Amino acid sequence: MYKTIAKLLMLFLKQCIHFMLAMIGVLIATFIHLFHVRGEYFIQLSPRLVLIHISKK
């Protein structure tokens, strides 16, 4: 019983984290686009790729 609840909680948390990362990525992409720092290049990528690209720097 507890194991299934734990699994559901983990799935829920993962979904929340992915959603939050996506939202942050969108905000970052919008921010970059507004300042025209290779904005078009970033906007064409998905928010997650933008996050990966920025976090590597």
C-alpha positions in Angstrom: 0.0 0.0 0.0 2.7 2.5 1.0 4.8 1.6 -1.9 2.1 2.5 -4.4 1.5 5.8 -2.7 5.2 6.6 -2.7 5.3 5.8 -6.4 2.4 8.1 -7.2 4.0 10.9 -5.1 7.2 10.5 -7.0 5.4 10.6 -10.4 3.5 13.7 -9.3 6.7 15.4 -8.1 8.5 14.6 -11.3 5.6 16.1 -13.3 5.7 19.2 -11.2 9.4 19.6 -11.6 9.2 19.1 -15.4 6.4 21.7 -15.5 8.4 24.2 -13.4 11.5 23.7 -15.6 9.4 24.2 -18.7 7.9 27.4 -17.3 11.4 28.7 -16.2 12.7 27.8 -19.7 9.8 29.8 -21.3 10.6 32.8 -19.1 14.3 32.6 -19.9 13.6 32.3 -23.6 11.2 35.2 -23.5 13.8 37.3 -21.5 16.5 36.5 -24.1 14.1 37.2 -27.0 13.2 40.6 -25.5 16.9 41.5 -25.3 17.6 40.1 -28.8 20.6 38.1 -27.7 20.4 35.5 -30.4 16.7 35.5 -29.4 15.4 33.8 -32.5 17.9 31.0 -32.1 16.7 30.3 -28.6 13.0 30.7 -29.3 13.1 28.0 -32.0 14.4 25.5 -29.4 12.2 24.0 -26.7 12.3 25.6 -23.3 14.1 22.5 -21.9 16.9 22.8 -24.5 17.3 26.4 -23.6 17.6 25.5 -19.9 20.3 22.8 -20.8 22.1 25.3 -23.0 22.2 28.0 -20.3 23.1 25.7 -17.5 26.1 24.4 -19.4 27.7 27.9 -19.6 
